[in-house]
Amino acid sequence: MLWSSWVQKGFSAALSGRLSQRLFTIYLRQPYLFHLQHNSATLMRNSRNANVVVTGGIDPTLVLLTDGLVAIALFTLLIIVEPVGTIITLVAFGVGAWLFQLLTRRRIERWGDQRNLHDGMILQHLQQGLGGAKDVKILGRESEFLDQHEKHLKESLRINRVYSVLQTMPRMYMEILTIAGLAALVISMVLQKQSFTEIIPTLGLFAAAAFRVMPSINRLLGALQTLIYSRAIIASVYADFKLDAPDETKLVTGIPFSEQLELRSVTFQYPTASTPSLQQVSLVVRRGEAVGFVGPSGAGKSTLVDVILGLFAPTAGLVLVDGQDIQKNLRNWQNQIGYVPQSIYLTDDTLRRNVAFGLGDENIDENSVRNAIRLAQLEEFVSSLPENLDTVVGERGVRLSGGQRQRIGIARALYHNPSILVLDEATSSLDTPTEHGVMQAVQALQGSKTVIIVAHRLSTVEYCDRLYRIESSRLIEEGTFDEVVKRSAIKK
């Protein structure tokens, strides 16, 4: 018995681990649009709840099978000994169990749905409250986040308490049914005019069988309750298990970038949008060029960059590198890109691990880290740190200045020696002197890297070989910096 329990629990634990890892894999391999359309707290909740597929689905099903077979075997034996009394007992147990499920099923389903909702909201308020701690402090919103968290936490705990009490009811309920069933058996045998000497052995057999089958029936009812209670969680998790998750790392054929990147009549529209974010955009970026995209907020600049990065597949048109469609081998195209966003995501880890983002210590190339630090002009800053590259930068880089965070972002982008460096509003949140220092590091790369810059301030793109102006989702102008400024009457 102990060995059987050990094997079963080991199987459940291993399967839970595999399911959780599988769901995390599925989420990470989804297109970028998937993550824009889904709340990260919901995905985190589902990943954490993947084990419920086992504890709330597979385990109860196994209980139904094993204990169901035990109950069937015992009732088969009793039918052979006393068919009429057994049938009466079965009817009593069956009707009683059916009534119990009828009275509790809808409540349990509703509790399961509510628990799933409240658990998601708990995680969401934790994530938002802690993630936005600075804004929470400045705006004095601590009490609001705490109140919302407490409200959902109390509801989740209340539901779990009520459900836990309900789980104890089948045993008491079945004990009453057993006594009623044995009484019905005695009455049945008396009505059949059986003698006292015949009734006693049969009654003893039924009592012994009831003693043996009662735990199985209790477990059967408990398993049914668990299945019903876990239905909402299993349904939400199971739906995501059916998502396609191609392993793009297995694509080995490279996309050469020796001549040019071309956008040919590219249109992109978000699935829920009524109008395109990009319309019929055609342009060419030659290898080694520095190209800038300017335009008002909402014009489509960042969407254009996301299409170039391969994060969005064009609704119409093609993105070609030396004549090859990047969508046919996206992973190898993205391997050639270094990307610096406006907000650099830094982990609460060492500077070294933040530059070589996502790699374990055994896979970090020290020379590549040092070279990236040099190219990002961070050597002086790193040498001033007490622990050099082993200095912990704090979650989201809270211990660093804005300029330092952006330079680390540039170093991260350069770590794998990309052919293309893309800066998407990378300096828009910096003051002018800090921006100038960051852009000096970028200008030093001109010629050795193809540089694509999205910016609001013209000073950011002044050194670019070519400028594109985007307005209302369309590419409306192309030329050198001076040409675009002159034709558009834009002040430098």
C-alpha positions as CSV (number, residue, x, y, z in Angstrom):
1,M,0.0,0.0,0.0
2,L,2.8,2.4,0.9
3,W,4.7,1.5,-2.3
4,S,1.6,2.0,-4.4
5,S,1.0,5.4,-2.8
6,W,4.7,6.3,-3.4
7,V,4.4,5.4,-7.1
8,Q,1.1,7.2,-7.6
9,K,2.3,10.4,-5.9
10,G,5.6,10.3,-7.8
11,F,3.7,9.9,-11.0
12,S,1.4,12.8,-10.2
13,A,4.3,15.1,-9.2
14,A,6.3,14.3,-12.3
15,L,3.3,14.8,-14.6
16,S,2.5,18.1,-12.9
17,G,6.0,19.4,-13.4
18,R,5.9,18.4,-17.1
19,L,2.6,20.0,-17.7
20,S,3.7,23.3,-16.0
21,Q,6.9,23.3,-18.1
22,R,5.0,22.5,-21.2
23,L,2.5,25.4,-20.7
24,F,5.3,27.8,-20.0
25,T,7.0,26.6,-23.2
26,I,3.8,27.2,-25.2
27,Y,3.4,30.7,-23.9
28,L,7.0,31.7,-24.6
29,R,6.7,30.4,-28.2
30,Q,3.5,32.2,-29.0
31,P,3.7,35.2,-31.4
32,Y,4.2,38.6,-29.9
33,L,0.6,39.5,-30.7
34,F,-0.6,36.8,-28.3
35,H,1.2,38.5,-25.4
36,L,-0.3,41.9,-26.4
37,Q,-3.8,40.3,-26.2
38,H,-3.4,38.4,-23.0
39,N,-2.9,39.6,-19.4
40,S,0.4,38.4,-18.1
41,A,-1.2,37.7,-14.6
42,T,-3.7,35.3,-16.3
43,L,-0.8,33.5,-18.0
44,M,1.1,33.3,-14.8
45,R,-2.0,31.9,-13.0
46,N,-2.5,29.3,-15.7
47,S,1.1,28.2,-15.5
48,R,0.9,27.9,-11.8
49,N,-2.4,26.0,-12.0
50,A,-1.2,23.5,-14.6
51,N,-0.8,21.0,-11.8
52,V,-4.6,21.2,-11.2
53,V,-5.0,19.2,-14.5
54,V,-3.4,16.4,-12.4
55,T,-4.7,17.1,-8.9
56,G,-8.2,18.1,-10.0
57,G,-8.5,16.1,-13.2
58,I,-6.4,13.0,-13.6
59,D,-6.1,12.0,-9.9
60,P,-9.9,12.1,-9.3
61,T,-10.5,10.2,-12.5
62,L,-8.1,7.4,-11.3
63,V,-10.0,7.3,-8.0
64,L,-13.3,6.9,-9.9
65,L,-11.8,4.0,-11.9
66,T,-10.1,2.1,-9.0
67,D,-12.7,2.7,-6.3
68,G,-15.5,2.2,-8.9
69,L,-14.1,-1.3,-9.6
70,V,-14.0,-2.1,-5.9
71,A,-17.6,-1.1,-5.4
72,I,-18.7,-3.1,-8.5
73,A,-16.9,-6.2,-7.3
74,L,-18.5,-6.0,-3.8
75,F,-22.0,-5.4,-5.1
76,T,-21.6,-8.3,-7.6
77,L,-20.8,-10.6,-4.7
78,L,-23.8,-9.3,-2.7
79,I,-26.2,-9.8,-5.7
80,I,-25.1,-13.4,-5.8
81,V,-25.9,-13.9,-2.1
82,E,-29.0,-11.7,-1.8
83,P,-30.2,-10.3,-5.1
84,V,-33.4,-8.5,-3.9
85,G,-31.8,-6.9,-0.9
86,T,-28.8,-5.9,-3.0
87,I,-30.9,-4.2,-5.6
88,I,-32.8,-2.3,-2.9
89,T,-29.5,-1.2,-1.3
90,L,-28.1,-0.2,-4.7
91,V,-31.2,1.8,-5.5
92,A,-31.0,3.5,-2.1
93,F,-27.3,4.3,-2.6
94,G,-27.8,5.4,-6.2
95,V,-30.7,7.7,-5.5
96,G,-29.0,9.2,-2.5
97,A,-25.7,9.8,-4.4
98,W,-27.7,11.3,-7.3
99,L,-29.6,13.6,-5.0
100,F,-26.4,14.7,-3.3
101,Q,-24.8,15.6,-6.7
102,L,-27.9,17.3,-7.9
103,L,-28.0,19.5,-4.8
104,T,-24.3,20.4,-4.8
105,R,-23.2,20.3,-8.4
106,R,-24.2,23.8,-9.5
107,R,-22.9,25.4,-6.3
108,I,-19.5,23.6,-6.7
109,E,-19.3,24.7,-10.4
110,R,-20.0,28.3,-9.4
111,W,-17.5,28.2,-6.6
112,G,-14.8,26.8,-8.9
113,D,-15.5,29.6,-11.5
114,Q,-15.3,32.3,-8.8
115,R,-12.2,30.9,-7.2
116,N,-10.4,30.9,-10.6
117,L,-11.5,34.6,-11.2
118,H,-10.4,35.7,-7.7
119,D,-7.1,33.9,-7.8
120,G,-6.3,35.7,-11.1
121,M,-7.3,39.1,-9.6
122,I,-5.1,38.5,-6.6
123,L,-2.1,37.8,-8.8
124,Q,-2.9,40.8,-11.0
125,H,-3.1,43.3,-8.0
126,L,0.1,41.9,-6.6
127,Q,1.9,42.3,-9.9
128,Q,0.5,45.8,-10.5
129,G,1.0,47.0,-7.0
130,L,4.6,45.8,-6.6
131,G,5.5,46.5,-10.3
132,G,4.3,50.1,-10.1
133,A,5.6,50.7,-6.6
134,K,7.0,54.1,-7.5
135,D,3.7,55.4,-8.9
136,V,1.8,53.8,-6.1
137,K,3.9,55.7,-3.5
138,I,3.8,59.0,-5.3
139,L,0.0,58.9,-5.9
140,G,-0.7,57.4,-2.5
141,R,-2.6,54.4,-3.9
142,E,-1.4,51.9,-1.3
143,S,-4.8,51.6,0.3
144,E,-6.6,51.0,-3.0
145,F,-4.3,48.2,-4.0
146,L,-4.4,46.7,-0.6
147,D,-8.2,46.9,-0.4
148,Q,-8.6,45.3,-3.8
149,H,-6.1,42.5,-3.0
150,E,-7.8,41.9,0.4
151,K,-11.3,41.8,-1.2
152,H,-10.4,39.1,-3.7
153,L,-8.2,37.2,-1.1
154,K,-11.1,37.1,1.3
155,E,-13.5,35.8,-1.3
156,S,-11.0,33.1,-2.5
157,L,-10.5,32.0,1.1
158,R,-14.2,32.0,1.8
159,I,-14.9,29.9,-1.2
160,N,-12.2,27.4,-0.3
161,R,-13.5,27.2,3.3
162,V,-17.1,26.5,2.1
163,Y,-15.9,23.9,-0.3
164,S,-13.7,22.2,2.3
165,V,-16.7,21.9,4.6
166,L,-18.8,20.5,1.7
167,Q,-16.1,17.9,1.1
168,T,-16.7,16.4,4.6
169,M,-20.4,16.0,4.0
170,P,-20.3,12.8,1.8
171,R,-19.0,10.7,4.6
172,M,-21.8,11.7,7.0
173,Y,-24.4,11.5,4.2
174,M,-23.3,8.0,3.2
175,E,-23.3,6.8,6.8
176,I,-27.0,7.8,7.0
177,L,-27.7,6.1,3.7
178,T,-25.9,2.9,4.9
179,I,-28.0,2.7,8.0
180,A,-31.1,3.3,5.9
181,G,-30.0,0.7,3.4
182,L,-29.4,-2.0,6.0
183,A,-32.8,-1.2,7.6
184,A,-34.4,-1.6,4.1
185,L,-32.5,-4.9,3.7
186,V,-33.9,-6.3,7.0
187,I,-37.4,-5.2,6.1
188,S,-37.0,-6.8,2.7
189,M,-35.9,-10.1,4.2
190,V,-38.7,-10.1,6.8
191,L,-41.2,-9.5,4.0
192,Q,-39.7,-12.5,2.2
193,K,-40.5,-14.5,5.4
194,Q,-36.9,-15.4,6.0
195,S,-36.0,-16.9,9.4
196,F,-33.9,-15.1,12.0
197,T,-31.1,-17.6,11.4
198,E,-31.1,-16.6,7.7
199,I,-31.3,-12.9,8.3
200,I,-28.3,-12.6,10.8
201,P,-25.6,-14.0,8.5
202,T,-26.8,-12.1,5.5
203,L,-27.1,-8.9,7.5
204,G,-23.5,-9.5,8.8
205,L,-22.2,-10.0,5.3
206,F,-23.9,-6.7,4.1
207,A,-22.6,-4.8,7.1
208,A,-19.1,-6.0,6.5
209,A,-19.4,-5.2,2.8
210,A,-20.8,-1.7,3.7
211,F,-17.9,-1.2,6.0
212,R,-15.5,-2.0,3.1
213,V,-17.3,-0.2,0.4
214,M,-18.1,3.0,2.4
215,P,-14.6,4.5,2.0
216,S,-14.6,3.8,-1.7
217,I,-18.0,5.5,-2.2
218,N,-16.9,8.4,-0.1
219,R,-13.8,8.7,-2.3
220,L,-16.0,8.4,-5.4
221,L,-18.2,11.3,-4.3
222,G,-15.1,13.4,-3.3
223,A,-13.5,12.7,-6.6
224,L,-16.7,13.9,-8.4
225,Q,-16.7,17.1,-6.3
226,T,-13.0,17.7,-7.1
227,L,-13.7,17.3,-10.8
228,I,-16.6,19.7,-10.7
229,Y,-14.7,22.3,-8.6
230,S,-11.6,22.2,-10.8
231,R,-13.6,22.4,-14.1
232,A,-13.0,26.1,-14.6
233,I,-9.3,25.9,-14.0
234,I,-8.9,22.8,-16.2
235,A,-10.9,24.3,-19.0
236,S,-8.8,27.5,-19.1
237,V,-5.5,25.6,-18.9
238,Y,-6.6,22.9,-21.4
239,A,-7.6,25.5,-24.0
240,D,-4.0,26.9,-23.9
241,F,-2.5,23.4,-24.1
242,K,-4.0,23.2,-27.6
243,L,-2.1,26.2,-28.9
244,D,0.5,25.6,-31.5
245,A,4.1,26.1,-30.2
246,P,6.6,25.6,-33.0
247,D,10.2,25.2,-32.0
248,E,11.9,27.9,-34.1
249,T,15.3,27.1,-32.7
250,K,15.5,24.1,-34.9
251,L,15.5,26.2,-38.1
252,V,19.2,26.2,-39.1
253,T,19.2,27.8,-42.6
254,G,20.4,31.3,-42.2
255,I,19.1,34.4,-44.0
256,P,22.1,36.3,-45.3
257,F,22.1,40.1,-45.0
258,S,24.8,41.2,-47.3
259,E,22.9,43.8,-49.4
260,Q,19.6,45.2,-48.3
261,L,16.4,45.0,-46.2
262,E,13.3,45.7,-48.2
263,L,9.7,46.4,-47.2
264,R,7.5,45.8,-50.2
265,S,3.9,47.3,-50.0
266,V,3.6,46.3,-46.3
267,T,0.3,46.8,-44.6
268,F,-0.4,45.8,-41.0
269,Q,-3.6,45.9,-39.0
270,Y,-4.1,44.7,-35.5
271,P,-6.8,42.0,-35.2
272,T,-9.1,44.1,-33.1
273,A,-8.5,47.4,-35.0
274,S,-10.8,48.9,-37.5
275,T,-8.1,50.6,-39.5
276,P,-4.5,49.6,-40.5
277,S,-1.6,50.8,-38.4
278,L,0.6,50.7,-41.5
279,Q,-0.6,51.2,-45.1
280,Q,1.3,50.3,-48.2
281,V,4.8,51.0,-46.8
282,S,7.7,50.4,-49.2
283,L,11.3,51.2,-48.4
284,V,14.9,49.9,-48.7
285,V,17.6,49.9,-46.0
286,R,21.0,49.1,-47.3
287,R,23.6,47.2,-45.3
288,G,25.8,49.6,-43.3
289,E,23.3,52.5,-43.5
290,A,22.0,54.5,-40.6
291,V,18.3,55.1,-41.2
292,G,15.9,57.2,-39.1
293,F,12.1,57.1,-38.8
294,V,10.4,60.3,-37.5
295,G,6.8,61.3,-37.1
296,P,4.1,62.2,-34.5
297,S,3.0,59.7,-31.8
298,G,0.6,57.1,-33.1
299,A,1.8,57.5,-36.7
300,G,3.0,53.9,-36.9
301,K,6.7,54.1,-36.3
302,S,7.0,51.5,-33.6
303,T,4.6,49.2,-35.5
304,L,6.9,49.5,-38.5
305,V,9.9,48.5,-36.3
306,D,8.0,45.5,-34.9
307,V,7.3,44.4,-38.5
308,I,11.0,44.7,-39.3
309,L,11.9,42.8,-36.2
310,G,9.5,40.0,-37.2
311,L,7.3,40.4,-34.1
312,F,4.3,41.2,-36.4
313,A,3.7,39.4,-39.7
314,P,2.4,41.8,-42.4
315,T,-1.3,41.7,-43.1
316,A,-0.3,42.3,-46.7
317,G,3.1,42.7,-48.4
318,L,6.5,41.3,-47.7
319,V,9.6,42.0,-45.6
320,L,12.6,40.8,-47.6
321,V,16.3,40.4,-46.8
322,D,18.4,40.0,-49.9
323,G,15.2,38.8,-51.6
324,Q,14.2,36.3,-48.9
325,D,11.0,36.5,-46.9
326,I,12.0,36.8,-43.2
327,Q,8.8,35.0,-42.1
328,K,10.1,31.7,-43.6
329,N,13.0,31.7,-41.2
330,L,12.2,34.2,-38.5
331,R,14.5,32.9,-35.8
332,N,17.6,33.3,-37.9
333,W,16.6,36.7,-39.0
334,Q,16.1,37.8,-35.4
335,N,19.5,36.4,-34.5
336,Q,21.0,39.1,-36.6
337,I,19.2,41.9,-34.8
338,G,20.2,43.9,-31.7
339,Y,17.1,45.7,-30.2
340,V,17.1,48.7,-27.8
341,P,13.6,49.7,-26.6
342,Q,12.6,52.9,-24.8
343,S,12.2,51.0,-21.5
344,I,15.0,48.5,-20.8
345,Y,14.0,45.4,-19.0
346,L,16.6,44.7,-16.4
347,T,16.5,41.8,-14.0
348,D,17.5,41.8,-10.3
349,D,20.8,40.3,-11.2
350,T,24.4,41.1,-12.0
351,L,25.5,43.5,-14.7
352,R,27.1,40.6,-16.5
353,R,23.9,38.5,-16.6
354,N,21.9,41.5,-17.7
355,V,24.2,42.1,-20.7
356,A,24.1,38.4,-21.6
357,F,20.3,38.3,-20.9
358,G,18.8,34.9,-20.3
359,L,22.0,32.9,-20.5
360,G,23.3,30.7,-17.7
361,D,26.8,31.4,-16.3
362,E,28.2,28.4,-18.2
363,N,27.0,29.8,-21.5
364,I,28.1,33.4,-21.0
365,D,31.1,34.5,-23.2
366,E,33.2,36.9,-21.1
367,N,34.9,38.4,-24.2
368,S,31.6,39.2,-25.8
369,V,30.4,40.8,-22.5
370,R,33.6,42.9,-22.3
371,N,33.3,43.9,-26.0
372,A,29.7,44.9,-25.7
373,I,30.5,47.0,-22.6
374,R,33.3,48.7,-24.6
375,L,31.1,49.4,-27.6
376,A,28.4,50.8,-25.3
377,Q,31.0,53.1,-23.7
378,L,30.3,51.6,-20.3
379,E,33.9,50.7,-19.3
380,E,34.4,53.7,-17.1
381,F,31.1,53.2,-15.3
382,V,31.8,49.4,-14.8
383,S,35.3,50.1,-13.4
384,S,33.8,52.4,-10.8
385,L,31.5,49.7,-9.5
386,P,32.5,47.9,-6.3
387,E,32.0,44.5,-7.8
388,N,32.6,45.4,-11.4
389,L,30.5,43.1,-13.7
390,D,29.2,41.2,-10.7
391,T,27.4,44.2,-9.3
392,V,23.7,43.6,-8.9
393,V,21.7,46.3,-10.7
394,G,18.4,45.8,-8.8
395,E,15.0,44.9,-10.2
396,R,14.3,46.9,-13.4
397,G,17.7,48.6,-12.8
398,V,16.4,50.8,-9.9
399,R,20.0,51.5,-8.7
400,L,21.0,53.0,-12.1
401,S,20.4,56.2,-13.8
402,G,18.4,56.4,-17.0
403,G,21.4,56.8,-19.2
404,Q,23.2,53.9,-17.6
405,R,20.1,51.7,-18.1
406,Q,20.0,52.6,-21.8
407,R,23.7,51.9,-22.3
408,I,23.3,48.5,-20.7
409,G,20.4,48.0,-23.2
410,I,22.8,48.8,-26.0
411,A,25.4,46.5,-24.6
412,R,22.8,43.7,-24.4
413,A,21.8,44.4,-28.0
414,L,25.5,44.2,-29.1
415,Y,26.4,41.1,-27.0
416,H,25.8,38.6,-29.8
417,N,27.4,40.9,-32.4
418,P,24.3,41.6,-34.6
419,S,24.3,42.9,-38.1
420,I,21.5,45.4,-37.4
421,L,21.0,47.6,-34.4
422,V,17.4,48.9,-33.9
423,L,16.7,51.7,-31.4
424,D,12.9,52.2,-30.8
425,E,12.5,55.5,-29.0
426,A,15.6,54.4,-27.0
427,T,16.5,57.9,-25.8
428,S,13.1,59.7,-25.7
429,S,12.9,59.5,-21.9
430,L,16.4,60.9,-21.4
431,D,17.5,64.6,-21.0
432,T,19.4,66.1,-23.9
433,P,23.0,65.7,-22.4
434,T,22.3,62.1,-21.4
435,E,20.8,61.4,-24.8
436,H,23.8,62.9,-26.5
437,G,26.1,60.6,-24.6
438,V,24.1,57.5,-25.5
439,M,23.9,58.5,-29.1
440,Q,27.7,59.0,-29.2
441,A,28.0,55.3,-28.4
442,V,25.6,54.5,-31.3
443,Q,27.4,56.8,-33.8
444,A,30.6,55.0,-33.1
445,L,29.0,51.9,-34.6
446,Q,28.1,53.7,-37.8
447,G,29.5,51.8,-40.8
448,S,30.1,48.5,-39.0
449,K,26.4,48.0,-38.2
450,T,23.2,48.8,-40.0
451,V,21.4,51.2,-37.6
452,I,17.6,51.8,-37.6
453,I,16.4,54.6,-35.2
454,V,12.9,55.6,-34.3
455,A,12.8,59.0,-32.6
456,H,10.7,62.0,-31.7
457,R,13.6,64.5,-31.4
458,L,15.3,65.3,-34.7
459,S,18.6,65.7,-32.9
460,T,18.5,61.9,-32.4
461,V,18.5,61.2,-36.1
462,E,20.6,64.1,-37.3
463,Y,23.6,61.9,-38.2
464,C,21.5,59.3,-40.1
465,D,22.2,58.7,-43.8
466,R,18.6,58.7,-44.7
467,L,15.4,59.8,-43.0
468,Y,11.8,58.6,-43.4
469,R,8.8,60.6,-42.2
470,I,5.7,58.7,-41.3
471,E,2.3,60.2,-40.7
472,S,-1.2,58.6,-40.4
473,S,0.2,55.1,-40.9
474,R,1.8,56.0,-44.3
475,L,5.4,56.7,-45.4
476,I,5.1,60.2,-46.8
477,E,8.6,61.4,-47.2
478,E,12.2,60.2,-47.7
479,G,15.5,61.9,-48.0
480,T,18.6,63.1,-46.2
481,F,18.2,64.8,-42.9
482,D,18.5,68.3,-44.4
483,E,16.1,67.5,-47.3
484,V,13.4,66.2,-45.0
485,V,13.7,69.1,-42.6
486,K,13.7,71.6,-45.4
487,R,10.7,70.1,-47.3
488,S,8.7,69.6,-44.1
489,A,9.5,72.9,-42.6
490,I,10.5,71.1,-39.4
491,K,12.7,72.9,-37.0
492,K,15.9,71.2,-36.1
